[in-house]
């Protein structure tokens, strides 16, 4: 004789619950499903909470950065596209805007501080860079295995205003124009 596994719940309700859980995807864990570029966050969202300590020992949080426009630049030493983009970030973003209410922070995905330090020296960057152990911040921004070459532009109120993926020149120029406008 067949018995229903949950006698108090009809099969119709079980079906609806299953459909809902599939539709929700990873949001059951507090995250939206990744978009077609692998982002979990969207323009207009508040930046997720984070605490990063850069190689100079300075701590960066959304609260400490409030009042500044900033870019979280996700990178890793093994990423060729990151290495190509970083000199442009140094020259066209950091050097251009560092004297305004602006901050650029490199966020190195899951590498030890020693490796991050060697990477920063090899690329010649002077902007702060911080290890992101286990990808704690990265995986609040982007889905698993979606690539690290990303920039997240955050306005002075802590809202995400622009997202880049890979190093596309038109998108990069658009990001620079926006940073210029936000830091006037």
C-alpha positions as CSV (number, residue, x, y, z in Angstrom):
1,X,0.0,0.0,0.0
2,X,1.3,3.5,-1.0
3,X,1.5,6.1,1.7
4,X,2.2,9.7,1.1
5,X,5.6,10.7,2.6
6,X,4.1,13.8,4.3
7,X,0.5,13.0,4.9
8,X,-0.3,16.5,6.1
9,X,1.0,18.1,2.9
10,X,-0.8,17.5,-0.4
11,X,1.1,16.5,-3.5
12,X,0.0,19.8,-5.1
13,X,1.7,21.8,-2.3
14,X,4.8,19.7,-2.5
15,X,5.0,20.4,-6.2
16,X,4.6,24.1,-5.7
17,X,7.3,24.0,-3.0
18,X,9.7,22.2,-5.4
19,X,9.0,24.7,-8.2
20,X,9.5,27.6,-5.9
21,X,12.9,26.2,-4.6
22,X,14.1,25.7,-8.1
23,X,13.0,29.2,-9.2
24,X,14.7,30.8,-6.1
25,X,18.1,29.1,-6.9
26,X,20.9,30.3,-4.7
27,X,18.7,33.0,-3.1
28,X,17.8,30.3,-0.5
29,X,21.3,31.1,0.8
30,X,20.7,34.9,0.7
31,X,22.1,35.4,-2.7
32,X,20.5,36.0,-6.1
33,X,21.4,33.7,-9.0
34,X,24.4,35.0,-11.0
35,X,23.6,37.1,-14.1
36,X,25.0,36.3,-17.6
37,X,28.4,37.9,-16.5
38,X,28.5,36.0,-13.3
39,X,27.5,38.9,-11.0
40,X,25.3,38.2,-8.0
41,X,25.0,41.9,-7.1
42,X,23.2,44.5,-9.3
43,X,23.6,48.2,-10.0
44,X,21.5,49.9,-7.4
45,X,22.3,47.4,-4.6
46,X,24.1,48.4,-1.5
47,X,27.6,47.0,-1.5
48,X,27.8,43.8,0.7
49,X,29.4,44.1,4.1
50,X,33.1,43.3,4.1
51,X,36.3,43.9,6.0
52,X,39.6,43.9,4.1
53,X,43.0,44.6,5.5
54,X,45.4,45.8,2.8
55,X,49.1,44.9,2.7
56,X,50.0,48.1,4.7
57,X,47.7,46.9,7.5
58,X,44.9,49.4,6.9
59,X,41.4,48.1,7.3
60,X,38.7,48.9,4.8
61,X,35.0,48.5,5.4
62,X,31.9,50.0,3.8
63,X,31.6,52.2,6.9
64,X,35.2,53.4,6.6
65,X,34.7,54.2,2.9
66,X,31.4,56.0,3.4
67,X,31.6,59.5,1.8
68,X,34.1,58.3,-0.9
69,X,33.5,56.8,-4.3
70,X,35.5,53.6,-4.5
71,X,36.3,50.7,-6.8
72,X,36.8,47.2,-5.6
73,X,39.1,45.6,-8.2
74,X,39.0,41.8,-8.1
75,X,42.2,40.2,-9.2
76,X,44.6,37.3,-8.7
77,X,48.2,36.7,-9.6
78,X,47.4,33.9,-12.0
79,X,44.9,36.0,-14.0
80,X,46.4,37.2,-17.3
81,X,43.6,39.7,-18.0
82,X,44.0,41.2,-14.6
83,X,47.7,41.7,-15.2
84,X,46.8,43.5,-18.5
85,X,44.2,45.7,-16.8
86,X,46.1,46.7,-13.7
87,X,48.6,49.2,-15.3
88,X,45.5,51.0,-16.7
89,X,43.8,51.0,-13.3
90,X,47.0,52.4,-11.8
91,X,47.5,55.2,-14.4
92,X,44.0,56.0,-15.6
93,X,42.1,55.5,-12.4
94,X,44.3,55.6,-9.3
95,X,46.7,58.3,-10.3
96,X,43.9,60.3,-11.9
97,X,41.5,60.3,-9.0
98,X,43.4,59.5,-5.8
99,X,43.5,63.2,-4.7
100,X,39.7,63.4,-4.8
101,X,37.2,61.6,-2.5
102,X,38.2,58.3,-4.1
103,X,39.7,55.0,-3.2
104,X,40.7,52.0,-5.4
105,X,41.3,48.8,-3.6
106,X,42.7,45.7,-5.3
107,X,41.0,42.6,-3.8
108,X,43.1,39.5,-4.4
109,X,41.1,36.3,-4.6
110,X,42.2,33.6,-2.2
111,X,46.0,34.0,-2.2
112,X,48.3,34.5,0.8
113,X,49.6,37.9,1.7
114,X,53.2,37.1,0.6
115,X,52.0,36.1,-2.9
116,X,49.7,39.2,-3.1
117,X,52.7,41.4,-2.2
118,X,54.9,39.8,-4.9
119,X,52.0,40.3,-7.4
120,X,51.6,44.0,-6.5
121,X,55.3,44.6,-6.9
122,X,55.4,42.7,-10.2
123,X,52.6,44.8,-11.7
124,X,53.9,48.1,-10.4
125,X,50.7,49.2,-8.7
126,X,50.7,51.7,-5.9
127,X,47.0,51.5,-4.9
128,X,46.1,49.4,-1.9
129,X,45.6,45.7,-2.4
130,X,44.2,43.3,0.1
131,X,44.0,39.5,0.2
132,X,40.5,38.1,0.2
133,X,41.0,34.8,2.0
134,X,38.7,32.1,0.7
135,X,37.0,34.7,-1.6
136,X,34.8,35.9,1.3
137,X,34.0,39.2,-0.5
138,X,34.3,37.9,-4.0
139,X,31.6,35.3,-3.6
140,X,29.2,37.9,-2.3
141,X,29.8,39.8,-5.6
142,X,30.1,37.0,-8.2
143,X,29.3,33.3,-8.5
144,X,31.7,30.4,-8.2
145,X,34.0,29.9,-11.1
146,X,33.0,33.1,-12.9
147,X,36.3,34.8,-13.3
148,X,38.1,37.5,-11.2
149,X,38.7,40.3,-13.6
150,X,36.0,42.6,-12.2
151,X,35.5,46.1,-11.0
152,X,32.7,47.2,-8.7
153,X,32.2,51.0,-8.6
154,X,30.5,52.2,-5.4
155,X,29.2,55.7,-4.8
156,X,29.7,57.8,-1.7
157,X,26.5,56.4,-0.2
158,X,27.6,52.7,-0.5
159,X,25.5,51.9,-3.6
160,X,26.9,49.9,-6.5
161,X,26.8,52.1,-9.5
162,X,28.8,50.3,-12.2
163,X,30.1,46.8,-12.8
164,X,32.8,45.7,-15.2
165,X,33.8,42.2,-16.3
166,X,37.1,41.4,-18.1
167,X,39.0,44.3,-19.6
168,X,37.0,45.8,-22.4
169,X,38.2,49.3,-23.5
170,X,34.8,50.8,-24.1
171,X,33.5,49.7,-20.7
172,X,36.7,50.8,-19.0
173,X,36.4,54.3,-20.5
174,X,32.7,54.4,-19.4
175,X,33.9,53.5,-15.9
176,X,36.5,56.3,-15.9
177,X,33.9,58.8,-17.1
178,X,31.5,57.8,-14.3
179,X,34.3,58.0,-11.6
180,X,35.2,61.5,-12.8
181,X,31.6,62.6,-12.5
182,X,31.1,61.0,-9.1
183,X,34.3,62.6,-7.7
184,X,33.8,66.2,-8.9
